[in-house]
Amino acid sequence: MSDRSSTPLLDTVQVPADMKRLSDAELHRLAHELRTETIAAVSQTGGHLGAGLGVVELTVALHAVFDTPRDKLIWDVSHQCYPHKILTGRRDRIRTLRQKDGLSGFTKRSESPYDPFGAAHSSTSISAALGFAVARDLGATCDTGQGDAIAVIGDGSMSAGMAYEAMNNAGHEKRRLFVILNDNEMSIAPPVGAMSSYLSRLYAGAPFQDLRAAAKGAVGLLPGPFQEGARRAKEMLKGMTVGGTLFEELGFDYIGPIDGHDLDQLLPVLRTVKARADGPTLIHVITKKGKGYAPAETARDKGHGVAKFDMVTGEQKKAPSNAPSYTKVFARALIAEARADSSIVAVTAAMPDGTGLDLFGAEFPARTFDVGIAEQHAVTFCAGMAAGGLKPFCAIYSTFLQRGYDQVVHDVAIQRLPVRFAIDRAGLVGADGATHAGSYDVAYLANLPGFVVMAASDEAELMHMVATAAAHDEGPIAFRYPRGEGVGVDLPDRGEVLEIGKGRMIAEGSGVAILNFGARLKEVQDAAESLAAHGIRPTIADARFAKPLDRDMILRLAATHDALITVEEGAVGGFGSHVAQLLAEEGVFDSGLRFRSMVLPDIFIDQASPADMYAVAGMNAEDIAEKVLRVMENAPKASQRA
């Protein structure tokens, strides 16, 4: 399979309207060419391969039947949207996916009128589709006009409560909209929960074959007797599960299941519902992640997030690792603590591999809980276990923990329950861009009474923070750490328990003190080396804690230096803001101290490499050095402030 395979039909499709002149047989060939082009593009860029390959035929069918962008096609999570982007005028840029100044790996409103709603977190599509349907029915106008709203939801997104809230409201409203349930039996990790159990039963043995046969029979009878065929398939489903009944009770007409890789089923079903539906309609399609590319089909994660790869072998071209990832260090540290303490349990929300809890679960399966894409439930579930005497570690990416914030406040913080939050992907994360950046957790956690908030400056510090969290029973505690490899420091066999609210001195200097919080410490140290050429030897301290602050250390640094600069991988309102509040309350600014706080800028930063993103943010070593030089130009001497 070469990078530039022959794609004569795809070459004629610049926008979906070009597909209207193609016959059904040509649409079959188009789907084959689209799959080939998707594989070729992602082999050069890396990205979410399996999800896109699983919806190639569905993407072709939806754009062939509906009239996008007038009809609003909304992809849930949207990491499956690469084939959609190829068909909607962006094929010439598809090899810039997830690159600096390139195409986003998700749908993005500012990128194309064919992306009516941006998404990179799950379970938002049905709510948005209902919003578009109401806007249409109330006569609102938009640049592309108002037509049907189609939500494509799958990949485990139906395990999140928001999807059911939206379906309940849509059923009550009774407005015409379409929900495509893309049932691929697998989210990022194997899905869990009652909903996934129901879906999985459709795959097992003869009953599934009967259902497929019924769906095919219904398609064969279209258009006239379609309803009767659909009713037979639906009645079979009801006999096996509660699925069809559930959707109907929520107010949806249920159609399916149908084979999502068979255009002979997809096209007539979609054409029929487009012509006849007068209310909310759910179409249940069965697909396979990684479809049509053996390396993705056989991969454990079905090619969820791949590096650049060889198209023939599927071998990924990953750079050699110089140090263990922070995620693995966390997992190993937690395993060490759990071996010594049987009350430690771990919870993830559909991300066992991403958080390292797959390693923990391999050793402690009965103490590991994957709750599905349900961060709100995960937090309160941990709160209940903490109240019951266990020591729960809630391992969730920073950007996803945002989804459970009310539970963090109401169920954990107010009750001072000792839930341990392991916050992965802190700071800027690279190719996934703004939707996955861990920018806000310090600000939204450190303002909560009784919360302890830590940040690891290297992988050894992360081990100490895991041990500290395990030993802390007085209330909630959180520790954050970045994506990717550590800095290569020596690691202990087991972490040491830190004194709560106490930082550490890294280097003693004079004139200016740099107070680091988190994984920018290496950049701070590199900045200090470059400042030596200017005759400046800054003091460097690692705060470790944003809450409680090390008051003694901070006030001593302020009293003995002309300037104090804080550095953190978070937004305004975080660590630097808490330091500024302390200095203001203590009257330190009255004596002339120059204080600066280096935080992420007040913008959303698009995808690029982490280094490029931090360059945009002004948070690299050269930026820190420049900040020191500027602040020291007119800084009053500490002796003059005494």
FITI-778360 format. One record per residue (C-alpha): residue number from 0; chain; x, y, z. Coordinates in Angstrom, 3 decimals. Layout:
N
NUM;A;X;Y;Z
...
***
This chain:
642
0;A;0.000;0.000;0.000
1;A;1.751;3.157;-1.177
2;A;1.265;6.607;0.242
3;A;-0.344;7.917;-2.939
4;A;-2.705;5.200;-4.112
5;A;-4.932;5.738;-7.109
6;A;-8.110;7.546;-6.060
7;A;-9.890;8.547;-9.285
8;A;-13.345;8.962;-7.748
9;A;-12.124;10.720;-4.632
10;A;-10.164;13.091;-6.856
11;A;-13.491;14.338;-8.268
12;A;-14.994;15.109;-4.833
13;A;-14.066;18.537;-3.549
14;A;-17.190;19.025;-1.417
15;A;-20.083;16.705;-0.501
16;A;-22.323;18.163;-3.211
17;A;-20.048;16.450;-5.731
18;A;-21.205;13.104;-4.351
19;A;-24.798;13.677;-5.408
20;A;-24.030;12.705;-9.002
21;A;-22.404;9.396;-8.055
22;A;-24.251;6.112;-8.309
23;A;-24.477;3.767;-5.347
24;A;-21.863;1.532;-6.983
25;A;-19.551;4.527;-7.309
26;A;-20.140;5.423;-3.666
27;A;-18.886;1.933;-2.771
28;A;-15.670;2.613;-4.686
29;A;-15.438;6.080;-3.162
30;A;-15.536;4.572;0.321
31;A;-12.649;2.263;-0.556
32;A;-10.582;5.176;-1.860
33;A;-11.476;7.287;1.186
34;A;-10.242;4.553;3.527
35;A;-6.975;4.325;1.581
36;A;-6.450;8.090;1.732
37;A;-7.213;8.196;5.460
38;A;-4.618;5.504;6.181
39;A;-2.046;7.263;4.001
40;A;-2.586;10.627;5.670
41;A;-2.447;9.360;9.246
42;A;0.666;7.315;8.478
43;A;2.416;10.667;7.958
44;A;0.862;12.663;10.795
45;A;-0.124;10.168;13.464
46;A;-3.453;10.574;15.177
47;A;-6.730;8.793;15.782
48;A;-6.758;6.127;13.105
49;A;-9.119;3.383;14.235
50;A;-12.132;5.565;14.932
51;A;-11.991;7.204;11.501
52;A;-11.609;3.900;9.654
53;A;-14.669;2.618;11.491
54;A;-16.940;5.308;10.038
55;A;-15.743;5.521;6.423
56;A;-18.915;4.053;4.917
57;A;-21.099;5.933;7.380
58;A;-19.360;9.200;6.470
59;A;-19.892;8.584;2.766
60;A;-23.540;7.673;3.293
61;A;-24.319;10.687;5.487
62;A;-22.779;13.189;3.092
63;A;-24.361;11.461;0.088
64;A;-27.865;11.506;1.586
65;A;-27.965;14.714;3.603
66;A;-27.260;18.235;2.376
67;A;-24.314;19.446;4.421
68;A;-23.486;22.122;5.458
69;A;-27.165;23.170;5.441
70;A;-27.851;19.939;7.318
71;A;-25.772;19.984;10.471
72;A;-23.576;16.902;10.885
73;A;-22.251;16.783;14.456
74;A;-19.580;14.258;15.378
75;A;-19.412;13.266;19.034
76;A;-15.854;13.427;20.400
77;A;-15.009;13.987;16.685
78;A;-11.690;12.164;16.643
79;A;-13.341;10.026;13.944
80;A;-13.710;13.023;11.612
81;A;-10.665;12.608;9.341
82;A;-12.677;10.999;6.490
83;A;-15.256;13.774;6.947
84;A;-12.523;16.396;6.569
85;A;-11.242;14.768;3.386
86;A;-14.728;14.942;1.821
87;A;-15.396;18.539;2.909
88;A;-12.786;20.545;1.064
89;A;-9.771;19.847;3.279
90;A;-8.089;16.976;1.497
91;A;-5.275;19.250;0.304
92;A;-4.383;19.930;3.948
93;A;-5.103;16.517;5.454
94;A;-1.398;15.783;5.890
95;A;-1.180;18.744;8.253
96;A;-3.465;17.020;10.788
97;A;-2.573;17.863;14.376
98;A;0.456;19.864;13.251
99;A;1.319;23.483;14.018
100;A;-0.816;25.765;11.819
101;A;-2.471;22.663;10.350
102;A;-5.850;20.996;10.575
103;A;-7.214;20.185;14.004
104;A;-7.609;16.530;14.874
105;A;-11.204;17.327;15.859
106;A;-14.078;19.261;14.339
107;A;-13.619;23.000;14.659
108;A;-16.108;25.693;13.776
109;A;-13.466;28.186;12.674
110;A;-11.968;25.649;10.275
111;A;-14.905;24.863;8.013
112;A;-18.648;25.476;7.580
113;A;-18.938;21.687;7.447
114;A;-17.958;21.612;11.138
115;A;-21.043;23.216;12.680
116;A;-20.033;22.287;16.222
117;A;-16.596;21.651;17.693
118;A;-15.942;18.786;20.062
119;A;-13.126;16.767;21.559
120;A;-14.824;15.644;24.776
121;A;-17.592;13.080;24.609
122;A;-21.368;13.078;24.786
123;A;-22.104;16.639;23.615
124;A;-23.539;15.883;20.169
125;A;-27.200;15.203;20.976
126;A;-27.508;18.351;23.086
127;A;-25.976;20.403;20.279
128;A;-28.162;18.737;17.638
129;A;-31.283;19.567;19.632
130;A;-30.055;23.147;19.864
131;A;-29.731;23.316;16.076
132;A;-33.188;21.756;15.652
133;A;-34.777;24.363;17.924
134;A;-32.919;27.161;16.124
135;A;-34.272;25.847;12.824
136;A;-37.833;25.540;14.066
137;A;-37.810;29.028;15.593
138;A;-36.629;30.566;12.335
139;A;-33.113;31.543;13.319
140;A;-30.666;32.119;10.505
141;A;-27.030;31.163;10.058
142;A;-24.545;31.451;7.220
143;A;-25.148;27.963;5.834
144;A;-28.914;27.848;6.315
145;A;-30.905;25.554;8.580
146;A;-31.718;21.979;7.766
147;A;-31.695;18.700;9.627
148;A;-29.471;18.069;12.639
149;A;-27.618;14.739;12.738
150;A;-25.626;13.640;15.790
151;A;-23.203;10.751;15.374
152;A;-22.505;9.357;18.818
153;A;-20.563;6.257;19.777
154;A;-17.139;5.307;21.060
155;A;-18.549;4.779;24.525
156;A;-20.139;8.235;24.630
157;A;-23.516;6.766;25.461
158;A;-22.141;5.799;28.879
159;A;-22.107;9.467;29.910
160;A;-25.163;10.912;31.582
161;A;-25.220;14.012;29.396
162;A;-26.242;11.909;26.397
163;A;-29.324;10.638;28.246
164;A;-30.184;14.089;29.541
165;A;-30.166;15.280;25.936
166;A;-32.207;12.341;24.670
167;A;-34.779;12.827;27.382
168;A;-35.144;16.493;26.454
169;A;-35.206;15.739;22.721
170;A;-37.898;13.128;23.211
171;A;-39.937;15.634;25.193
172;A;-39.500;18.317;22.516
173;A;-40.513;15.868;19.739
174;A;-38.589;17.851;17.162
175;A;-37.179;16.222;14.047
176;A;-33.547;15.269;14.541
177;A;-31.412;12.218;13.941
178;A;-29.093;10.379;16.293
179;A;-26.753;7.824;14.741
180;A;-25.658;5.406;17.452
181;A;-22.262;4.295;16.111
182;A;-21.954;1.059;18.027
183;A;-18.377;-0.118;17.591
184;A;-18.242;-2.163;20.819
185;A;-15.225;-0.212;21.987
186;A;-14.423;3.270;23.206
187;A;-10.815;4.243;23.927
188;A;-10.824;1.315;26.310
189;A;-13.280;-1.561;26.342
190;A;-16.512;0.066;27.487
191;A;-18.093;-0.792;30.777
192;A;-21.463;-0.524;32.411
193;A;-24.977;-1.698;31.785
194;A;-25.304;0.211;28.507
195;A;-22.193;-1.379;27.075
196;A;-23.336;-4.803;28.224
197;A;-26.553;-4.332;26.277
198;A;-24.701;-3.237;23.155
199;A;-22.179;-6.057;23.415
200;A;-24.896;-8.706;23.460
201;A;-25.724;-7.743;19.896
202;A;-22.386;-9.189;18.824
203;A;-22.715;-12.604;20.417
204;A;-23.381;-15.602;18.198
205;A;-26.596;-16.446;16.395
206;A;-28.858;-13.742;17.863
207;A;-26.750;-11.041;16.253
208;A;-26.827;-12.855;12.934
209;A;-30.615;-12.975;13.167
210;A;-30.752;-9.270;13.808
211;A;-28.465;-8.527;10.894
212;A;-30.605;-10.717;8.678
213;A;-33.718;-8.872;9.819
214;A;-32.115;-5.522;9.094
215;A;-31.036;-6.722;5.647
216;A;-34.542;-8.005;5.016
217;A;-35.965;-4.635;5.927
218;A;-33.598;-2.904;3.558
219;A;-34.571;-5.266;0.803
220;A;-38.191;-4.227;1.221
221;A;-37.587;-0.478;1.044
222;A;-39.134;1.933;0.549
223;A;-42.727;0.812;0.973
224;A;-42.751;-1.839;3.696
225;A;-39.699;-0.394;5.453
226;A;-41.572;0.202;8.692
227;A;-42.626;-3.446;8.969
228;A;-39.082;-4.715;8.440
229;A;-37.734;-2.242;10.943
230;A;-40.439;-3.298;13.399
231;A;-39.398;-6.957;13.129
232;A;-35.746;-6.121;13.806
233;A;-36.763;-3.925;16.690
234;A;-39.007;-6.600;18.202
235;A;-36.133;-9.068;18.077
236;A;-33.984;-6.543;19.881
237;A;-36.622;-6.042;22.541
238;A;-36.735;-9.777;23.064
239;A;-33.016;-9.820;23.796
240;A;-32.433;-6.561;25.619
241;A;-33.995;-3.394;26.929
242;A;-32.256;-1.295;24.279
243;A;-35.023;-0.539;21.800
244;A;-37.501;-0.095;24.600
245;A;-35.219;2.329;26.408
246;A;-34.842;4.581;23.391
247;A;-38.547;4.477;22.678
248;A;-39.366;5.385;26.264
249;A;-37.120;8.404;25.854
250;A;-39.295;9.452;22.925
251;A;-37.223;8.267;19.960
252;A;-38.225;6.147;17.000
253;A;-35.691;3.329;16.972
254;A;-34.326;1.828;13.737
255;A;-31.731;-0.909;13.619
256;A;-29.362;-2.415;14.135
257;A;-27.873;-2.201;10.647
258;A;-24.416;-2.941;9.320
259;A;-22.481;0.322;9.331
260;A;-20.023;-0.950;6.746
261;A;-22.672;-1.986;4.226
262;A;-23.704;0.918;2.004
263;A;-26.514;-1.238;0.621
264;A;-28.069;-0.975;4.072
265;A;-26.956;2.500;5.072
266;A;-28.033;4.403;1.993
267;A;-31.686;3.246;1.767
268;A;-32.198;3.506;5.524
269;A;-30.867;7.058;5.655
270;A;-32.829;8.059;2.549
271;A;-36.022;6.666;4.040
272;A;-35.693;8.345;7.421
273;A;-34.707;11.621;5.761
274;A;-37.867;11.474;3.670
275;A;-40.271;10.273;6.351
276;A;-39.143;11.104;9.879
277;A;-41.202;13.697;11.708
278;A;-39.652;13.491;15.184
279;A;-36.496;12.346;16.978
280;A;-35.095;9.206;15.377
281;A;-32.277;6.934;16.542
282;A;-30.503;4.806;13.944
283;A;-28.377;2.041;15.425
284;A;-25.399;1.097;13.241
285;A;-22.840;-1.609;13.960
286;A;-19.255;-0.744;12.999
287;A;-15.758;-1.984;13.697
288;A;-12.914;0.259;14.788
289;A;-9.950;0.098;12.434
290;A;-12.089;-1.489;9.705
291;A;-10.169;-2.337;6.554
292;A;-6.648;-1.988;7.946
293;A;-5.371;-5.117;9.664
294;A;-2.809;-3.464;11.992
295;A;-5.542;-1.229;13.420
296;A;-8.137;-4.010;13.597
297;A;-5.816;-6.257;15.580
298;A;-4.315;-3.592;17.859
299;A;-5.474;-3.748;21.462
300;A;-6.703;-0.119;21.336
301;A;-7.781;-0.427;17.659
302;A;-5.423;2.368;16.644
303;A;-6.879;4.970;18.982
304;A;-3.867;7.270;19.062
305;A;-0.992;6.272;16.801
306;A;2.357;7.801;15.972
307;A;3.522;8.025;12.367
308;A;3.630;4.497;10.966
309;A;4.679;2.330;8.055
310;A;1.587;1.759;5.934
311;A;2.570;-1.765;4.905
312;A;3.458;-3.162;8.323
313;A;1.632;-0.734;10.603
314;A;4.792;-0.368;12.680
315;A;4.757;2.937;14.513
316;A;7.765;5.241;14.291
317;A;8.110;6.259;17.901
318;A;11.206;8.060;19.117
319;A;13.342;6.070;21.556
320;A;12.518;6.794;25.179
321;A;15.196;8.277;27.411
322;A;13.140;8.179;30.595
323;A;9.897;6.597;31.769
324;A;6.713;8.507;31.178
325;A;5.134;10.352;34.074
326;A;2.075;8.152;33.629
327;A;4.067;4.955;34.137
328;A;5.926;6.443;37.091
329;A;2.571;7.277;38.678
330;A;1.269;3.763;38.070
331;A;4.349;2.093;39.527
332;A;4.359;4.400;42.524
333;A;0.689;3.704;43.192
334;A;1.284;-0.045;42.897
335;A;4.050;0.232;45.485
336;A;1.739;2.066;47.878
337;A;-1.105;-0.387;47.261
338;A;1.113;-3.356;48.070
339;A;1.611;-1.863;51.526
340;A;-1.972;-0.645;52.034
341;A;-4.939;-2.816;51.074
342;A;-7.375;0.101;51.433
343;A;-5.984;1.853;48.330
344;A;-8.264;1.623;45.304
345;A;-8.059;3.299;41.888
346;A;-10.735;4.747;39.622
347;A;-10.554;5.865;35.994
348;A;-13.160;7.171;33.570
349;A;-12.625;5.081;30.421
350;A;-8.874;5.795;30.320
351;A;-7.050;2.893;32.013
352;A;-4.208;2.910;29.479
353;A;-3.937;6.683;29.361
354;A;-3.747;7.018;33.142
355;A;-1.596;3.955;33.785
356;A;-4.317;2.175;35.718
357;A;-4.129;-0.741;33.313
358;A;-0.858;-1.597;35.086
359;A;-2.453;-1.141;38.493
360;A;-5.444;-3.220;37.428
361;A;-3.246;-6.070;36.271
362;A;-1.970;-6.487;39.827
363;A;-5.094;-5.384;41.716
364;A;-8.109;-6.175;39.517
365;A;-10.571;-6.155;42.426
366;A;-9.347;-2.722;43.511
367;A;-9.495;-1.089;40.062
368;A;-12.665;0.509;38.695
369;A;-13.250;1.822;35.187
370;A;-16.581;3.642;35.310
371;A;-16.762;4.540;31.616
372;A;-16.997;8.070;30.269
373;A;-18.610;9.344;33.435
374;A;-16.323;11.744;35.273
375;A;-19.089;13.128;37.473
376;A;-19.922;9.649;38.699
377;A;-16.226;8.816;39.103
378;A;-15.698;11.695;41.525
379;A;-18.758;10.982;43.673
380;A;-18.069;7.239;43.540
381;A;-14.639;8.033;45.013
382;A;-16.283;10.270;47.602
383;A;-18.499;7.396;48.687
384;A;-15.574;5.012;48.939
385;A;-13.603;7.578;50.963
386;A;-16.553;8.025;53.314
387;A;-16.668;4.246;53.633
388;A;-13.069;3.999;54.780
389;A;-11.155;3.279;51.561
390;A;-8.365;5.388;50.050
391;A;-9.506;6.129;46.494
392;A;-7.157;7.518;43.850
393;A;-9.236;9.209;41.131
394;A;-6.995;9.247;38.031
395;A;-8.399;11.626;35.423
396;A;-6.831;13.951;32.860
397;A;-6.909;17.601;33.889
398;A;-9.144;18.571;30.982
399;A;-11.632;15.780;31.759
400;A;-11.773;16.511;35.482
401;A;-13.409;19.789;34.496
402;A;-16.502;17.717;33.700
403;A;-16.817;16.637;37.326
404;A;-16.215;19.972;39.005
405;A;-19.524;20.294;40.833
406;A;-18.939;16.870;42.321
407;A;-15.425;17.908;43.376
408;A;-16.937;20.866;45.220
409;A;-20.202;19.457;46.537
410;A;-19.399;15.819;47.174
411;A;-15.708;15.952;48.065
412;A;-14.505;19.365;49.234
413;A;-17.465;20.455;51.353
414;A;-17.462;17.108;53.144
415;A;-13.633;17.158;53.446
416;A;-13.427;13.609;52.148
417;A;-9.917;12.268;51.496
418;A;-10.206;11.605;47.794
419;A;-6.829;11.558;46.053
420;A;-6.886;13.177;42.601
421;A;-4.134;12.074;40.223
422;A;-4.284;14.705;37.490
423;A;-2.547;13.539;34.327
424;A;-1.841;15.669;31.219
425;A;-1.259;18.842;33.240
426;A;-0.162;21.791;31.122
427;A;0.008;21.935;27.331
428;A;-0.225;18.541;25.657
429;A;0.678;19.027;22.003
430;A;-1.215;17.612;19.031
431;A;-4.641;17.417;20.708
432;A;-4.591;21.182;21.171
433;A;-6.706;23.413;23.372
434;A;-9.466;20.908;24.113
435;A;-7.054;18.604;25.910
436;A;-4.758;21.153;27.544
437;A;-4.548;20.894;31.331
438;A;-4.637;24.628;31.921
439;A;-7.149;25.241;34.686
440;A;-6.975;22.585;37.399
441;A;-4.765;24.561;39.786
442;A;-7.089;27.546;39.579
443;A;-10.260;25.505;40.030
444;A;-8.935;23.303;42.845
445;A;-6.731;25.632;44.883
446;A;-9.665;27.985;45.542
447;A;-11.517;25.233;47.442
448;A;-11.237;25.254;51.250
449;A;-9.335;22.316;52.700
450;A;-7.876;21.145;49.390
451;A;-4.190;20.247;49.138
452;A;-2.813;20.887;45.643
453;A;0.626;19.669;44.545
454;A;2.556;19.660;41.262
455;A;5.480;17.408;40.402
456;A;8.600;19.046;38.991
457;A;10.113;15.702;37.962
458;A;9.277;12.012;38.106
459;A;10.909;11.426;41.507
460;A;8.802;14.241;42.940
461;A;5.749;12.524;41.466
462;A;6.580;9.376;43.410
463;A;6.850;11.405;46.616
464;A;3.480;13.008;45.911
465;A;1.803;9.642;45.380
466;A;3.153;8.542;48.759
467;A;2.050;11.844;50.322
468;A;-1.466;11.461;48.940
469;A;-1.690;7.887;50.201
470;A;-0.746;9.042;53.704
471;A;-3.061;12.071;53.746
472;A;-6.410;11.441;55.440
473;A;-7.434;14.938;56.536
474;A;-9.254;15.931;53.338
475;A;-8.978;15.978;49.549
476;A;-5.557;16.122;47.952
477;A;-4.500;16.482;44.323
478;A;-1.241;16.183;42.439
479;A;-0.651;17.099;38.811
480;A;1.932;15.933;36.304
481;A;2.483;16.412;32.567
482;A;2.165;14.207;29.542
483;A;5.247;12.492;28.175
484;A;8.623;11.461;29.450
485;A;10.192;12.520;32.703
486;A;13.473;14.400;32.833
487;A;15.594;11.349;33.625
488;A;16.268;11.729;37.354
489;A;17.091;8.730;39.523
490;A;14.019;7.129;41.019
491;A;13.650;5.682;44.506
492;A;12.091;2.293;45.113
493;A;9.196;4.046;46.820
494;A;8.233;7.657;47.364
495;A;8.716;9.562;50.607
496;A;5.888;11.343;52.398
497;A;6.336;15.110;52.043
498;A;5.520;17.604;54.753
499;A;2.287;19.258;53.696
500;A;2.794;22.826;52.538
501;A;6.596;22.771;52.434
502;A;8.652;23.499;49.332
503;A;12.326;22.905;48.653
504;A;15.306;25.034;47.719
505;A;17.043;24.113;44.482
506;A;19.776;26.743;44.159
507;A;20.835;29.686;46.297
508;A;21.535;32.931;44.488
509;A;20.878;36.612;44.951
510;A;18.961;39.515;43.500
511;A;16.078;37.592;41.996
512;A;14.274;34.451;43.137
513;A;12.391;32.176;40.766
514;A;9.671;30.167;42.495
515;A;8.655;27.222;40.341
516;A;5.451;25.193;40.599
517;A;5.322;22.088;38.425
518;A;7.209;20.680;35.475
519;A;8.830;23.909;34.209
520;A;11.680;23.441;36.685
521;A;14.091;22.192;34.010
522;A;13.284;25.301;31.928
523;A;13.910;27.465;34.993
524;A;17.290;25.824;35.531
525;A;18.207;26.268;31.861
526;A;17.212;29.927;32.111
527;A;19.474;30.323;35.144
528;A;22.424;28.971;33.165
529;A;21.901;31.545;30.410
530;A;21.521;34.354;32.955
531;A;25.010;33.644;34.281
532;A;26.392;35.370;31.178
533;A;24.635;38.529;32.391
534;A;26.086;38.235;35.882
535;A;22.783;37.097;37.386
536;A;22.599;34.085;39.683
537;A;18.960;33.604;40.599
538;A;17.753;31.698;43.607
539;A;15.586;28.795;42.503
540;A;12.911;27.196;44.694
541;A;10.383;24.472;43.948
542;A;7.100;25.236;45.696
543;A;5.666;21.708;45.465
544;A;2.399;23.016;46.941
545;A;0.006;25.629;45.598
546;A;-2.180;25.002;48.615
547;A;-1.255;25.306;51.366
548;A;1.566;27.653;50.397
549;A;4.946;27.477;52.070
550;A;4.505;30.871;53.720
551;A;7.862;30.852;55.474
552;A;9.819;30.105;52.329
553;A;7.929;32.617;50.189
554;A;8.196;35.444;52.702
555;A;11.892;34.732;53.195
556;A;12.495;34.838;49.440
557;A;10.564;38.107;49.231
558;A;12.546;39.656;52.093
559;A;15.974;38.708;50.786
560;A;15.604;39.379;47.058
561;A;14.897;42.390;44.889
562;A;12.440;40.510;42.714
563;A;10.335;37.361;42.895
564;A;9.008;35.535;39.819
565;A;6.613;32.577;39.924
566;A;6.474;30.069;37.050
567;A;3.657;27.588;36.487
568;A;1.963;25.593;33.723
569;A;-1.491;26.936;34.452
570;A;-3.860;29.818;33.931
571;A;-4.175;33.054;35.856
572;A;-5.896;32.441;39.172
573;A;-3.584;29.587;40.083
574;A;-0.338;29.356;42.020
575;A;0.977;32.825;41.183
576;A;-2.296;34.434;42.201
577;A;-2.169;32.725;45.590
578;A;1.417;33.892;46.099
579;A;0.444;37.449;45.157
580;A;-2.436;37.333;47.638
581;A;-0.068;36.235;50.401
582;A;2.448;38.981;49.608
583;A;-0.297;41.609;49.484
584;A;-1.802;40.530;52.797
585;A;1.637;40.606;54.428
586;A;2.338;44.101;53.089
587;A;5.414;42.973;51.182
588;A;4.591;45.047;48.117
589;A;4.697;48.186;50.282
590;A;8.456;47.709;50.614
591;A;8.992;47.732;46.852
592;A;9.403;44.071;45.937
593;A;9.082;43.469;42.212
594;A;6.793;40.512;41.658
595;A;5.934;38.829;38.355
596;A;3.855;35.747;37.679
597;A;4.476;33.666;34.549
598;A;1.289;31.809;33.621
599;A;-0.319;30.523;30.458
600;A;-1.684;33.424;28.403
601;A;-5.379;34.270;28.236
602;A;-5.852;32.483;24.906
603;A;-6.611;28.974;23.689
604;A;-3.458;27.652;22.027
605;A;-3.914;25.528;18.913
606;A;-2.242;22.196;18.328
607;A;1.514;22.002;17.843
608;A;4.379;20.231;19.546
609;A;4.481;20.912;23.292
610;A;7.677;22.944;22.805
611;A;6.009;25.079;20.145
612;A;2.925;25.531;22.316
613;A;5.038;26.664;25.265
614;A;6.874;29.030;22.924
615;A;3.515;30.575;22.018
616;A;2.737;30.734;25.726
617;A;6.055;32.432;26.476
618;A;7.005;29.770;29.017
619;A;10.286;28.338;27.687
620;A;13.757;28.885;29.159
621;A;14.506;31.902;26.989
622;A;11.204;33.497;27.992
623;A;11.975;32.982;31.676
624;A;15.450;34.474;31.240
625;A;14.015;37.459;29.387
626;A;11.468;37.996;32.162
627;A;14.283;38.032;34.746
628;A;16.342;40.523;32.728
629;A;13.399;42.882;32.326
630;A;12.366;42.780;35.970
631;A;15.920;43.319;37.188
632;A;16.527;46.446;35.132
633;A;14.962;48.776;37.691
634;A;14.416;46.516;40.676
635;A;15.119;48.226;44.029
636;A;17.698;46.520;46.209
637;A;16.502;44.376;49.083
638;A;18.733;46.397;51.385
639;A;16.889;49.545;50.339
640;A;13.559;47.891;51.172
641;A;14.627;46.672;54.603
***
